[in-house]
């Protein structure tokens, strides 16, 4: 029981010290997971170029990611305007990449 008590005390102290940074850490971890999934899907496309990917699922995932990003942007009023502008620019760039990927996919797999 002594080990669990010590672990609980250390977790509480860590929360007190780093509590204000936890939302930022969570946001960065979420971005990292999204980028990792994008990388995996890119590798799968390179390995199996003949198998059609699922662009509709990617569009839905991107739409839900946009909603989450918009909600988090609305809830973080402490963010500066430059951070918000950088986030908007990143979202715009991601949308352009998605549109380019969808166009390439439709060129490679024409419906006949």
N, C-alpha and C positions, 0 to 999 in steps of 0.2 A: 504494500500500500504506500510505502514511502516514495517509491519511484513515480507513481502516478501523481502523488501530491506535488512533487517537485516539478514534474512536467506541466501540471496545471498552473503552478505559480509562474513558471517561466513563460508560458503562453500568455498569461494575464499581463505580465510585465512587458512582453513584446507588443501586445495590443496597445498598452498605454503609450509606449514609446513610438511605435510605427503606425498607430491607428489612422492618422490623417493621410498617410500614403497608400493605404490599402486599396481605395478605389482606383487610383492611378495604376497600381501594380496589377489589379484585376483587368483593367482595360488593356494594358500592354500584353498581358498573357492571352487575352481574347484575340487580339490582333495577331499575335504569334501563331495561335492555333489556326486562324483563318489562312494565314500565309502558308503554313505547313500543309493544310488540306489542298490549297491551290497548287502547291509544288507536287504533291502526290498525284493529283489529277493530271498535271502536265506530264509527269513521268509515265503514267498509265497510257496517255495518248501517244507518247513516243514509242512505247513498247508495243502497243496494239493499235497501229494507225488505221487498220481496216474496220475495227469495231466502232460503230457510231456511238459517240458520247451522248449524254442526256442534257442538251442545252436548257430545256425547260426547267429541270431541277436546279440548274445553276442560276437561272434567272430568279427562281423563287428564293433560293438561298441568298442571293444578292439583295433582293427586295427586303427580305426579313433582316438582313444585316444593316441595310439602310435605315429601316425603322428603328432598330436597336440603337444605331449611331445617332439618329435624330433624337430619340428619347434621352440618351445619355447627354447629348449636347444641350438639350433643354433643361436637364436637371442639374447640370454643372454650371451654375451662374458665376462661379469664381474663376472660370477660364478667361483668359485674356482674349481680346479680339484677334490678335495675331495667331493664337492657337486655333481659334475657330476658323479663321481663313485658311490655315494650313490643312485642317481637317476637311473643309469643303473642297479644297484643291485636290486632296488625296481621293476623296469620293468621286470627284469628276474624272480623275485619271483612271480610277478603277472602272467606272462606267464605260469610258472609251475603250479600255482593254477588253471588257466584256463584249462590247459591240463589234470590235475587230475580230475577236475569237469566233463570235457567232457568224460573222460574214465569211470568214475562212472556212468554217465548218459547212456552211450552206454551199460554198463554191466546190468543196471537196466531195460533197454528198448531194448532188442535184436530185431532186425528186422527178421521177419519170413515170 
